[in-house]
Amino acid sequence: MKNVEQLHREVAVAIVGAGAAGLAAAHVLARANIPYLLIDGRARLGGRAFTEIVNKLPLDLGCGWLHSANKNPWAAIAYKLSFHIDKTKPPWEEQSCDQGMSPAEQEEFQQAFADFETRVDKADLREDRAAAALLDPASRWNPLIDAICTYLNGAGLKEVSAADYRNYQDTDINWRIKEGYGALIGAYGASLPVALRTRVLCINHDGRTLKLVTDRGDIHAQQVIVTVPATALAGEMLRFAPELPDKIEAAHRLPLGLVNKLFLSCDRPAMFPSDGHFFGDWHTAATGSYHLKPFGHPVIEVFVAGALARDLAADGAKAHGAFAAGELVKLLGSDVRKHLRPLTQSAWHDDPFVRGSYSHAEVGCAGARETLAHAVDDRLFFAGEACSVRAFATAHGAFQTGVEAARALIAARAPSRAFHPKFFGARGDI
């Protein structure tokens, strides 16, 4: 990574945000020999992709699965960078050892979930509605269906647009990176010019060049690709002058839900099957999802989402662990508690650069994604998972929007925006 300590004041293209979308855009521009600079307020690359090493184990506190892996560009990148892909089938729908759910109940639930998705696919959504409206009111599995959809969206089905939910496309093939998805995304940016610890506060676009006001001084650019989360625009962490009311409104309609992870170590790993899974309590949507011994490691990965995640976050750092231990005790007995210790956990609600996990569209607002992605004056381009209509909430969706934004920028470049010697190059003087 070519970290730019001495900030360049004039660049050809500025990319705001060095997550999956920003890194993808940067590679497209580099291949086209268009000079650029990545800018990010964090001290690291990757955005919402972050692998923490704890006890020599790579633990993904952000995205962790290559969804639609057979079409996911990060899979090809992983092979190219000599990362190791694990193709073990995810255990998400299983209840290992039939704890708290008999085999017949598990089969009944899986059919109920399939029926719900069929109703979503076949629904007349010319007038959008909440995805919860498509639940079968007579089904006893609605709480668990809601819980799973909350893991997927970061928000409960009452908050999620059915049209947006249906727009998501997935091949149902999911792989993992043994070294960590966040580690892979960070490695993809290792050779790129980037100004870290540099927060863009405002983009002024009323002059001949664009002026980026940062906490380290102003940067002037010919064109800009903005890849920050929707919350950064809606919450005015990043402002525009003149204002862009359509963008701000779209960002408000694409709020980030919340999913937090907790990793527990287990000093008696034989208690659990490798790559097993528990739902904590299928009778309520306020339950955790427990991935047992991922990759065979002696840990349990605990997901909580939506209102439950927000409530636990509000109760303090220990609340997530206490909740998880309580659910596991109900399933396995009180002896299990003494064998579990917290290793690390995410706190995306407190992250000043994102304040959430990933986006969902409010009811009636599925079209906000296209509005957010639309370019402004062939100078301002937008990317990120919230801009993806078919793969939102994923690193590959963010990647694809970054590629699309960079290609649109290249197509928009005119002779008047040709490279000028005073604009530093991606392969130039850094």
Protein Blocks (a to p, Z undefined) as FASTA:
>chain_A
ZZdfbacfbdfbdcehjafklmmmmmmmmmnopacddddfbfbehijaccddeehiacdf
bdfbdghkllmmklmmmmmnopacdfbdcfklpcehhioiafklmmmmmmmmmmmmmmmm
mpcckbgcdfklmpcfkbcklmmmmmmmmmmnopafklpcfklmmmpccehiacddfkop
klmmmmmmmmpccdehiacfbdcfkbfbdcdddfebccddfbdcdfbdfklmmnomaccd
dddfklmmmmmmmccddddddddddfblmlpcehiacdfblmbfbbcdddehihhiacdd
dddehjllmmmmmnojklmmmmmmmmmmmmnojklmmmpccfbdcdfklmmklopabdcd
dehilmmmmmmmpcghhlaccedjklpmklghiaklmmmmmmmmmmmmmmmpcfklgccf
klccfklmZZ
